[in-house]
Amino acid sequence: MDINPILAPAAVLMLWSLVVLLWLIATRFPAFAKAGVDLKNTPRGGRYAEVEPNMPERVNWVSHNYTHLMEQPTIFYAVIAVLALSGDQSEANLMAAWAYTGLRILHSLWQNLVNIVPVRVVLFALSSVCLMVLAVNAVMRTVAG
């Protein structure tokens, strides 16, 4: 069975998202303990937003980044699926997909470790350009046939 290489960047980003989930768990639960948050006695329907102001900023950075990885990349996964299912094998789309994945990983590292917003915005904008290119190419491939 031949696997379309464009699936690899999506698989890597999925794995990275799970790494960030583990990072979130490793930072959030110790912060809960330090702040005296007792999860056993949390009100029904309680949300992280209720305790977020009491958490260290670095804990919140990781939490926000995990949320970001559940947002825009969902479009990336759909675009990659469309390209793969349509049989796309173009080098340009493969490079754009790897660029998107690499930029999102850099965005995560930057947000979780440094979090200077103007740099984050540039990383996000560059990754968004890659995603736009991929989405346009997916539409051209499927609509134009």
Protein Blocks (a to p, Z undefined) as FASTA:
>chain_A
ZZdfklmmmmmmmmmmmmmmmmmmmmmmmmmmmnopafklgcehiafklmmmmpcfklmm
mmmmmmmmmmmmmmmmmmmmmmmmnopabfklmmmmmmmmmmmmmmmmmmmmnopaklmm
mmmmmmmmmmmmmmmmmmmmmmnZZ
